[in-house]
Amino acid sequence: MRILFTSVLAFCVLLSLSVGCKEGTGEPSADFPVKIGSVTIGSAPQKVVSLSPSVTEVIYTLGAYARLCGVSDYCEIPEDGSALPRLGTQINPDTDKVIALGADLVLSGGDLPQDALERLAVQKINVLIVPPVSSLDFERVLMGVSAVLSGNLTGAQNARMTAQRLNASIDAVIAEIENPVVSAVLFLPGGAVATGDTYAGSLLARAMAVNIAANASGYQMTREEVARAAPEVIICPANETMVYKTAPDLKETPAVKNGAVYGVNTILFERQGERAVEAVKTLADLMYKETQSSSTEISNP
């Protein structure tokens, strides 16, 4: 059982759970306080720790990186954040450092160990869990984090404006695509497949591909099923390109026959926020650029 200062940050209900609403409307009348489950954020957090690489990138996308005082060991920090202290992972957070930094909020992608929660609770450091999303709904992705950082009203406005900017950037990429009729499959590390119910699958669809795994779920689709669907393009982790190019059960697919097996850095399909634009552009370039070579390895930062 989670202790008092831990709650799940549910994007779709965050604002409806907020207190300080206009009487009779259910709408927030002020930025703060923001209430999420058992946690009440009384004012804008000034020292935020992110133990989730995806959440860190959402914070950067929102332009709130100045609030970060520390990040996880796995966060890839853009711009001027490279000097931020590394504070372990959500599985093994360095709570001593978190406390020493004077953090007033910890955001994580999953549960922290119970002993870490207890130590942070004693210091009255709020911990919020930001669950992963399965769709490319920018406003929903951004809204919860933005409201916690900037308040009910300001946070919602920033989330909407940021979502509009990201969607416009993707629309500009899509506008350059001619004849978007390519069928494709996106393999992820460990043989997982970007099915229609996943964030990676939504990126593939946004890039105007016909995702052969759109009707599958849970990252599950067998090689035999992939082969029967006859994808024109196979996209896979960069270090596994040869595995898919030489796989006996895929050798008759149009993708393998035509040399359309492309390796990418699959972190693009795991991190939310600004990186989604880069992901869609990468997918579109692979599938639709006439100048694309028959076998490509792309390594994205």
URQUILIN-V616506 format. One record per residue. PHI is phi in radians with two decimals (999 if undefined). Layout:
phi
PHI
PHI
//
This chain:
phi
999
-1.28
-1.51
-0.95
-1.61
-2.09
-2.67
-1.55
-1.55
-1.65
-0.97
-1.26
-2.10
-0.97
-1.20
-1.23
-1.55
-1.23
-1.68
1.34
-1.57
-1.13
-1.02
1.45
-1.88
1.29
-1.72
-1.16
-1.82
-2.62
-1.13
-2.28
-1.37
-1.98
-2.05
-2.26
1.02
-1.51
-1.75
-2.04
-1.66
-1.40
-2.68
-1.07
-1.07
-1.87
-2.27
-1.89
-1.89
-1.98
-1.81
-2.25
-0.98
-1.19
-1.12
-1.01
-1.25
-1.12
-1.07
-1.14
-1.06
-1.35
1.34
-1.86
-1.10
-1.14
-1.37
-1.24
-2.00
-3.02
-2.44
-1.33
-1.13
-1.72
-1.22
-1.77
-1.58
-1.44
0.89
-1.71
-1.67
-1.13
-1.56
-1.11
-1.05
-1.65
-2.13
1.44
-2.32
-1.19
-1.38
-2.45
-1.31
-1.55
-1.16
-1.04
-1.20
-1.01
-1.18
-1.09
-1.32
1.29
-1.05
-1.95
-2.74
-2.06
-1.91
-2.40
-1.50
-2.82
-1.11
-1.55
-1.03
-1.04
-1.15
-1.19
-1.06
-1.14
-1.13
-1.22
-1.12
-1.01
-1.51
1.00
-1.68
-1.17
-2.16
-2.10
-1.66
-1.83
-1.20
-1.15
-1.86
-2.03
-2.46
-1.60
-1.89
-1.02
-1.11
-1.16
-1.09
-1.50
-1.06
-1.09
-1.11
-1.13
-1.14
-1.13
-1.38
-2.12
1.78
-0.96
-1.46
-1.11
-1.10
-1.12
-1.12
-1.12
-1.11
-1.13
-1.15
-1.17
-1.07
-1.08
-1.13
-1.13
-1.11
-1.13
-1.13
-1.20
-1.02
-1.15
-1.16
-1.13
-1.09
-1.52
-1.44
-1.90
0.94
-1.32
-2.27
-1.40
-1.58
-2.55
-2.29
-2.00
-1.55
-1.95
-0.93
1.39
1.47
-1.16
-2.11
-1.29
-1.39
-1.15
-1.70
-2.00
-1.07
-1.07
-1.13
-1.21
-1.13
-1.10
-1.15
-1.14
-1.44
1.23
-1.51
-1.59
-1.31
-1.18
-1.77
-1.06
-1.65
-1.55
-2.55
1.11
1.12
-1.93
-2.82
-1.31
-1.01
-1.09
-1.16
-1.08
-1.07
-1.14
-1.34
0.92
-1.15
-1.43
-2.37
-2.04
-2.04
-2.61
-1.02
-1.00
-1.46
-2.11
-0.99
-1.15
-1.03
-1.41
-1.17
-1.92
-1.14
-1.00
-1.37
-2.04
-1.13
-1.62
-1.27
-0.97
-1.06
-1.24
-1.07
-1.71
1.24
-1.73
-2.01
-2.14
-1.72
-2.38
-1.42
-1.30
-1.01
-0.95
-1.75
-1.96
-1.67
-1.56
1.69
-0.98
-1.13
-1.09
-1.12
-1.10
-1.11
-1.12
-1.11
-1.08
-1.09
-1.11
-1.07
-1.14
-1.50
-2.17
-1.27
-1.14
-1.46
-1.10
-1.24
-1.22
-2.54
-2.22
-2.02
-2.05
-2.06
-1.68
-1.19
//
